[in-house]
């Protein structure tokens, strides 16, 4: 589970939110990661009770369930081997712990099943009357890269990979779409979808997609042009380009772009089209919203972290050349982490 993520062994320098332009170039460089190396997260099974549920961990739910049928649990000392239960009548009943657990199971068993049903409805049908389920663009398990959203001049897709993305980041982006913070002009279909979602639905979808495990099999680098672009993307990820005013991606997004919650998403394994469109969108916003002929599917994006009064991604993305944006898209799509996360 993502709750058991290992903290990176190195330390990176991230923006100082207090003000001033941070020095983002002092990072420890880990061992190289090459195309074909794999790192996966576990898939969470929402249709079954978690195996780690014990009678002690569900004591609060037990109490609520018993209360709903007119029983009161004596909470003194928690759940002991025998717990006194008092009906509304004066008659006292003594129950063994096994009987109490059975009653609790009756009340709890339906919850995960209902939750799984709600998840499937959101995935396939969408929230409210939107008639746009998540799977239509992001794939059945959040794998992204759906053909009808393919960028015309580069491999990849405008629909991002959500599988394995940080839960807090997914929830933040849905809330930013809902409030129109991410897309004030309403260009994205996600705005209408998010505005139809409740807080519970947003959290449920973030929980679901963050727990999905979708193997990523990067395509081979086809020619010398791909090799050169991949090399440039790796250089920008590791070191940035100080002379051009471009910081290292991993100084904020973590080692090889594995993500730093809640504001810096996982980039490794992301679809190239999405990476490019977002970088172009930040660049458009940094340039005052001017159009971008090289990336026609992009629109201005303005919900990046603010550093020293400026949107951080907007601040430096204006220094990216078209070739840099394509190189980063290629690098993150064609790379996956060797270690599990």
N, C-alpha and C positions, 0 to 999 in steps of 0.2 A: 504494500500500500504506500501511497505517497506520504502518509504520516511518518513513515520510517525512512525518509530520505536521509542519506548520509550527507553531512555538511562537507563542502569542498575542503580539501586538505590545505589549500593555499589561501592566501588573503589577497583580495583585489581592492583597488581604490575606487570607490564610487563617489558620485557627486556629493559635495558638501552642501546640504540643503540650506545652510545658514547664509550663503552668499559668496560671491567671488567665483572666478573661473577655476574649477578644480583641475589638478594635475592628474590626468587619467592614464598616464603612460607608464607608470611604475607598477607592473604586474609580474607575478611569478609565472613563467611560461611552463606549463605542464608537458608531459610527454606527448608527442604528436598523435593525432587521431587521423586515420585514413579512411577513404571510402570503403564500405564493406564491413566495418567494425560495428558491433551491435550493442545497444543498451535498451532494455525494455522495462516497462512498468507492468505490474500485475493488473489483470482485469478484476473488477469487483463484481461479485454476484449479488444482485439486488433481490433475487427471487427467493433467497434462503436466509435464515437467521444466521448472523455471524457466529462462527464456532466459538469465539472467545467469550460469548455471553455466558456468564455464570450467575448463580442465584444471588450472589452478593451484588453484582453489577446491575441487576434489574430490580433491586429492592424498591426503588422509588416507583417504578412502573407497577410492581406488585401491589404496592400500597394504593395507588390510584385505581387499579382494577378492582381490588377488593372493596374499596370505598364505593365504587359504582354499583356494586350489588348489595350494598347495605352492611358491609363488614368494615371493621376498623382494626388495623394492625397495631399491635403494641410495639412501638419502635424502640423501647428501652433495650439497649444492648444490640440493636440491629436484628438480623434474622438468626435466631438461635435454633438449636435442634428442634425445640418445640416452642411455638409462638402462640400466645393467647389471642383469640379472635372473639370479638364481642358483637353479637347481633343487636338489633334495636330492642329485642326482648331481653329480659334479665338472664336468660339461660346462657351459660358459658360453654364455649366449645374449645376443645383442645385439638390442634392439628399437628401432624408430623410435617417436617420440612418437605418431604417428597410430595405430600398432598398440596401444600402451598405452592410448590413449584409447578405442579400440574395446572392449578388454577391460573397462575401467572401466564403459563404457556398459551392457554386458551385466549387470553386477552391480547397477547403479543404476537401470536402467529399471523394474524390477519394483516398487521401493519406493513411488513416488508412486501407482501403480495400486492397490497393496494398501491404501495409506493412504486413497485415495478410496473404495475399497470399504468399509473400516471406517467411514468417515464416514457413508456412506449407510445402513449397518446401524444405526448409532446414531440417525440422523435418523428412520428409518422404523420400527424395531423396538424401540429403547431398549436400555439396558444389561442384561446378565444376564437374569433371568426377569421383569423388570418389565412387559414387553409394553406399554410406554408410550414411544413414540418422541417426539423433540423436536417433530416436525412436527404432532403431534396437537393441541398447544396453541399453539405459537409460529409455525406456518405453515411451508411448505416451505423458505423462505429466512430464517426468523427475523423475518418482518414483524410478528408479533403481531396483536392485535386480532381474535381468532377469535370468531365470533358466539356460540358456546355459553357463553362466559365473560363475556358482556356484563353490565355493571352495570345494575341495573334502573332506577335513577333518573338516569342520566347516560350520554352517549355514551361509547364506548370499551370497553376490555376489561381483564380481570384478568390476561391473559397478556401479558407485556411484549414490546416490540420488542427483539430481540437483534441484528438486522442493524446493523453499524456501531458497536456498543457497544465500549467499551475492552476489549481482550483481558484485561488484568490484572484488571479489575473482574469480568468474567464468571467467570474462574477463581476469584477470591476468593469470590464468592457461591456457586458450586458447592461449594467446600470448606467454607464456613460452613453450608450445608445439610447436607453430609455429616457434620459434627461436631455438628450440632444447635445451633450457636451462633446462627444466624439465626432458627430457629423451634424453641425448646426444647420446646414443647408438641406438636409434630408435626402442626400444622394443614395444612401445605402438602403436596400430592402430590410436590413437588420433593424433599422430604427422602428419601423412599424411592428415588427415581430417582438422586439424587446418591450415596447410600450404596451403590448397586450399581455405581458408576463407579470405574474405576481412575484413578490419577494421570495416566496417559497419555491416557485417554479424556477426562478433564476438560480437559487442555491442548489436545487435538485439537479439541474442540467450541468452546473459547474462541477458538482460532485461526480456525476455520471461520466462526463467526458474526461475529467482529469484521471479517472481510474481505468480508462481503456488502454489496452495493450495491443498496438497495431504494429506488426513488424514493418520496418522501412528497409527496402532493398534499393539503395541508390543505383542509378544507371551508371554505366562506365563513362569515363571521360572520352568523348568520341574522337577528338583530334587535338592538335597542338593549341588551337584556339581555346578549347575547353580547359586544357591543362594550364594555360597561361591565366585564364580567368579564375580558375580554382585557386591558383597560387596567389593571385592578387586578393581574392576574398579571404584566404587564410591570413595573409599579412595584415589586412585591415582588422580582422577579428582579433588577432594576437597583439598587434602593435599600433594599429591605426596608421595615420600618415600625418605626423606633427607639422611638417612643412605646409601641408594643405589644410591644416586646422581640423583634422578628423581624428577623434579619440579611438582607442581600441574598443571594439564591441564588448569584449569580455570584461572590461573594467566595470560595466554596469550589469550585463546580462549573465555574468558568471563564467566559469571555466567552459570554454568552447560553446558558449551560448546555452547552457543548461537551464538558465532562468534564475531569477532572484525575486521571490515574492515580496510585496504584491504587485509592484509596478513594472518589473522588467521580465518580459515573457521568455519562455523557452523558444529558442530559434533553431537549434539543431534538429534536422528532420522536417522542418517546415517546408511547405511548397514554395517553389521559387517565385511563382507568379504573385503570391500573397506578399512575400518579403519585398519584392520589387515595388509593388503597388503601394505598400505602406511607406517605404522610404521615399518614393516619389511624392506621395501625399504629404508627408512632413515637409519635403522640399518645397512643394507648392504653397503650403501654408506659410513657410518661412519667407517665401518670395512675395507675400501679399496675396496669395490665392491665384496667381497666374496659371494659365493652362500649361500642360506638359505634353508636347506632341509625341515624345518618345514613349510615354506610358499613358495611353489614352483612357485606360480603365481606372486610373487613379483619380481620387478627389482629395481636396485639402483635409488633412487630419490635424486636430488641435488639442488632443487630450494627453499629450506627453507630460512627463514630470517637469515641474517648473524649478529652475535653478537660477538664483540671482535675478529673479523677476522675468526670466525668459524661458520659453518652452525649450527644453534641452534638445530633443530630437530636431525640432525646427531650427534651432540655433546652428547646429553643425551640418545638418543635411544639405544646406545650401552650398556646401563645399564639395558635395559628391558629384562626380561626373556620371554621365549615363553609364559608362563602362564600369564604374565602381558599383553602381546599383545592380547591374547585371552580374557582376562578379560575386557580390554578396548573396544574391539570390541563388546562384549556382552552388556556391560553397555550402550554404546551410541545407539546401535540398539534397546534395550529394554526400553529406557527412552524417554519421551517427556515432554516438558515444560508445566506446568499448566497455565501459563500466556500467553496471546496472544502477538506475536511479529511480 
